[in-house]
């Protein structure tokens, strides 16, 4: 059956018109599913009982089934969801003092194949629908009703701009239906140039995070295999177009891998690459992942030296807080729950 989460108010109007219902009924349904986050049609108490029965016979509200949650000592929590086709995805709840973020997935697995990322070794199973993307936010908000999740980062499993139609639809649903500010939505990409240009043409004032990870194309192609398709110059030109159309500066994400891309010479080259461009560099110390080569987290001395070179060159530098590592929920650690799904192992289902 068709899931209603994923349908805009305008689309709901079309669905309900088939029942001979006026447009205001669609607005009521949209409010129930997106803002009150009900799970059953019986909860929609301002709809006629006959309409609720008709809707229940033809539609479902949501499709994701929560299977497991793990909370880290820093209170970040990773949730594993089963999709209607049996595939699994992961999402992360990220509480901070001043805000709460949800990190959502856009694909089952990922085709980008980044060398340091657990998701990349899964390959791609399929794209998520807009509804499946939005449902992750709603499920996390259900699990933590006492704090509003105000920010959403499209940084979970998958490359959002290789599923650009569903990603854009999810952005619009979160903005218009859930009523989150577009400026609180961040799309992260390894540099899918057509997707960045599509974002620019849409003119949505979201945040764009570009995963750079190396100061030159040669080294980058070893870390991000998909980088061989679009060179850094093309990616930065697309980002400039995005800023021109939206007024939003990009953030340049850079995972620091000990002895690979974290030398002062790499920082100097990165500063040269970004010279004259607006935006900040977000340094991300590598989060360890079993079975992914010999990658290590740089020492604090090397991390600070890298940041110092960038700052002395005039770059704005931030360092991503290491959240959720105790639950394998940190950057690069999402694996669709595969590390917990072992034959004969019983899982505890958590309703969210």
C-alpha positions in Angstrom: 0.0 0.0 0.0 1.1 3.6 -0.6 2.7 5.3 2.4 1.4 8.8 3.2 4.6 10.1 4.6 6.4 11.3 1.5 3.3 12.9 0.0 3.1 16.7 0.0 -0.2 18.5 0.9 -0.8 19.0 -2.8 -0.3 15.3 -3.5 -2.6 14.4 -0.6 -5.2 16.6 -2.1 -5.1 14.5 -5.3 -5.3 11.2 -3.3 -8.3 12.4 -1.2 -10.0 13.9 -4.2 -10.5 10.2 -5.3 -12.6 9.8 -2.2 -14.6 12.9 -3.1 -13.0 14.8 -0.2 -12.4 18.6 -0.2 -8.9 20.0 -0.2 -9.1 21.0 3.5 -9.2 17.3 4.4 -5.8 16.9 2.9 -4.4 19.7 5.0 -5.8 18.0 8.0 -4.1 14.7 7.1 -0.8 16.5 6.4 -0.9 18.1 9.8 -1.6 14.8 11.5 1.2 12.9 9.8 3.9 15.5 9.7 3.4 17.7 12.7 1.5 15.5 15.1 3.3 12.4 13.8 0.4 10.0 14.4 0.9 6.3 13.7 -2.7 5.3 13.0 -5.6 6.7 11.1 -7.8 6.3 14.2 -5.7 9.0 15.8 -7.0 11.5 13.2 -9.9 12.5 15.3 -11.2 15.4 13.2 -11.7 13.2 10.2 -15.0 11.4 9.7 -14.9 7.8 10.9 -15.9 6.5 7.4 -13.0 8.4 5.8 -10.5 7.0 8.4 -11.7 3.5 7.6 -11.3 4.1 3.8 -7.8 5.5 4.3 -6.7 2.6 6.5 -7.9 0.1 3.9 -5.8 1.7 1.1 -2.9 3.4 2.7 -0.3 3.1 5.4 1.2 6.1 7.2 4.8 4.9 7.6 6.9 2.0 6.4 10.1 2.0 8.5 10.3 -0.5 11.3 12.8 0.3 14.2 14.9 -2.7 15.0 17.7 -1.5 17.3 19.1 1.5 19.0 22.5 2.0 20.7 23.2 5.1 22.7 26.8 6.3 23.2 28.2 7.8 26.4 27.8 11.3 24.9 24.0 10.6 24.4 24.2 10.4 20.6 22.2 7.4 19.5 22.2 5.2 16.4 19.0 3.7 15.2 18.7 0.8 12.8 15.5 0.6 10.7 14.2 -2.2 8.5 12.6 -1.1 5.2 9.5 -2.6 3.7 11.7 -4.7 1.3 13.9 -6.1 4.2 16.9 -3.8 3.6 18.3 -1.9 6.6 19.5 1.7 7.1 20.8 3.7 10.0 20.1 7.2 11.4 21.7 9.1 14.2 20.2 11.3 16.9 22.7 14.1 17.8 21.9 16.3 20.9 24.0 19.4 21.5 23.6 22.1 24.1 22.0 24.6 21.7 20.3 22.3 19.2 19.4 18.7 18.3 20.3 17.3 14.9 19.2 14.2 13.0 21.6 12.5 10.6 19.6 10.7 7.9 20.4 8.3 5.2 19.5 8.7 1.5 20.5 5.3 0.1 20.8 1.7 1.2 24.6 1.4 1.1 26.6 3.9 -1.0 28.3 3.7 -4.4 31.0 6.4 -3.7 33.3 3.8 -2.1 35.3 6.2 0.1 38.2 4.3 1.5 37.7 5.3 5.1 33.9 4.8 5.2 32.0 1.7 6.5 29.0 2.5 4.3 31.2 2.6 1.2 32.2 -1.1 1.5 28.5 -2.1 1.4 28.1 -0.9 -2.2 24.7 0.4 -3.3 21.5 -1.6 -2.9 19.0 1.0 -3.8 17.9 4.6 -3.4 15.5 5.6 -0.6 12.3 7.4 -1.4 11.6 10.8 -0.1 9.2 9.3 2.4 11.8 6.9 3.8 14.2 9.8 4.2 11.6 11.9 6.1 10.4 9.0 8.2 13.9 8.8 9.8 13.5 12.3 11.1 10.0 11.6 12.4 11.0 8.3 14.1 13.9 10.0 15.9 11.6 12.9 17.0 9.1 10.3 18.3 11.9 8.7 20.3 12.9 12.0 21.9 9.7 14.0 22.3 11.0 16.4 24.9 13.6 18.0 22.6 12.7 19.3 19.2 15.0 18.2 16.4 15.7 21.5 14.7 18.4 20.4 12.2 18.7 17.6 9.7 22.0 16.6 8.1 21.9 14.4 5.0 25.2 12.7 6.0 24.1 9.2 6.8 24.3 6.2 4.5 24.5 7.1 0.8 25.4 10.0 -1.5 22.5 12.4 -1.4 23.1 13.9 -4.9 23.1 10.5 -6.5 19.5 10.3 -5.3 18.8 14.0 -6.0 15.1 13.8 -6.8 14.2 12.1 -3.6 16.7 14.2 -1.6 15.1 17.4 -2.9 11.6 16.1 -2.3 12.6 15.3 1.3 14.1 18.8 1.8 10.8 20.3 0.6 8.8 18.0 2.9 10.9 18.8 5.9 10.7 22.5 5.1 7.1 22.9 4.1 5.3 20.1 5.9 7.4 19.4 9.0 8.2 23.2 9.1 12.0 23.1 9.6 14.0 26.1 8.4 15.8 25.3 5.1 18.8 27.0 6.6 18.9 24.2 9.2 19.1 21.5 6.5 22.6 20.4 5.3 23.3 18.2 2.3 26.8 16.6 2.2 28.3 15.4 -1.1 31.6 13.9 -2.3 31.2 16.4 -5.2 28.5 15.2 -7.7 28.8 18.2 -10.0 25.4 17.7 -11.8 23.7 17.4 -8.4 25.4 20.5 -7.1 24.3 22.4 -10.1 20.7 21.1 -9.7 20.7 22.4 -6.1 21.9 25.7 -7.4 19.1 25.9 -10.0 16.5 24.9 -7.4 17.6 27.9 -5.3 16.9 26.2 -2.0 18.8 28.0 0.8 20.1 24.8 2.3 23.7 24.3 3.5 26.1 22.5 1.2 29.0 20.4 2.6 31.6 19.3 0.1 33.7 16.3 1.1 37.2 17.3 -0.2 39.5 15.0 1.9 42.6 15.9 -0.2 44.2 19.0 -1.7 44.8 17.6 -5.1 43.1 15.2 -7.6 45.8 12.5 -7.5 45.6 11.9 -3.7 41.8 12.5 -3.6 41.2 9.7 -6.2 42.9 7.2 -3.8 40.6 8.3 -0.9 37.4 8.9 -2.9 37.3 6.7 -6.0 34.3 8.6 -7.4 36.6 11.6 -7.5 38.0 10.3 -10.8 34.8 11.5 -12.5 34.8 15.1 -11.4 38.0 17.1 -10.7 38.3 19.4 -7.8 38.3 22.5 -10.1 34.9 21.4 -11.5 33.5 20.8 -8.0 34.6 24.2 -6.7 33.1 25.9 -9.8 29.8 24.2 -9.1 29.9 25.3 -5.5 30.5 28.9 -6.6 27.4 28.6 -8.8 25.5 27.3 -5.8 26.6 30.3 -3.7 25.7 32.7 -6.6 22.1 31.3 -6.7 21.5 30.8 -3.0 23.8 33.1 -1.1 25.0 30.2 0.9 28.7 29.5 1.5 29.8 25.9 1.2 31.6 24.0 4.0 34.7 22.0 2.9 34.8 18.7 4.8 38.2 17.1 5.3 38.7 13.8 7.1 42.2 13.7 8.6 43.9 10.3 8.0 47.2 9.9 9.9 50.1 9.8 7.5 47.9 10.1 4.4 46.5 13.6 4.1 47.3 15.3 7.3 50.8 16.8 6.8 51.4 20.6 7.0 52.2 20.4 3.3 48.7 19.1 2.7 47.2 21.9 4.7 49.3 24.5 2.7 48.1 23.0 -0.6 44.5 22.9 0.7 44.7 26.6 1.6 46.0 27.4 -1.9 43.2 25.4 -3.5 40.5 27.3 -1.5 42.2 30.7 -1.8 39.6 33.3 -2.7 36.7 31.1 -2.0 34.2 31.8 0.8 33.3 29.1 3.3 35.0 27.2 6.1 37.1 24.1 6.4 35.5 21.5 8.7 38.3 19.2 9.9 37.1 15.7 10.8 39.6 13.4 12.7 39.2 9.9 11.4 36.9 7.6 13.3 38.3 4.1 13.5 36.5 1.3 11.5 37.5 -2.3 11.7 38.7 -3.9 8.5 39.3 -0.7 6.6 43.0 -0.8 5.8 45.6 0.7 8.0 43.9 4.1 8.6 44.6 5.7 12.0 43.4 8.9 13.7 46.1 11.5 13.7 47.6 12.6 17.1 46.2 15.8 18.6 49.5 17.5 17.8 49.2 16.7 14.1 45.5 17.8 14.1 46.4 21.1 15.7 49.3 21.7 13.4 47.1 21.1 10.3 44.5 23.6 11.6 47.2 26.1 12.5 48.6 26.1 8.9 45.1 26.7 7.5 44.3 29.5 9.9 47.7 31.2 9.2 46.8 31.1 5.5 43.5 32.9 6.2 41.1 30.0 6.2 38.2 29.7 8.7 38.6 26.4 10.4 36.3 24.3 12.6 36.7 20.8 13.9 33.8 18.4 14.0 33.0 17.2 17.5 33.5 13.4 17.7 29.9 12.4 18.6 28.5 8.9 18.8 31.7 7.0 18.4 30.8 4.7 21.3 27.8 3.5 19.4 29.5 3.3 16.0 27.5 6.3 15.0 30.3 8.7 14.2 31.2 10.0 10.7 31.9 7.1 8.4 30.8 4.4 10.8 27.3 3.7 9.6 27.0 0.2 8.1 23.2 -0.4 7.9 23.3 -2.5 11.1 25.3 -5.2 9.4 27.8 -5.3 12.3 24.9 -6.3 14.6 23.0 -8.7 12.3 24.7 -12.0 12.9 23.0 -15.5 12.3 21.3 -16.6 15.5 21.7 -13.3 17.3 18.5 -12.0 18.8 17.8 -8.3 18.4 15.7 -6.1 20.6 13.1 -4.0 18.8 12.6 -0.5 20.1 9.5 1.5 19.2 10.4 5.0 18.2 
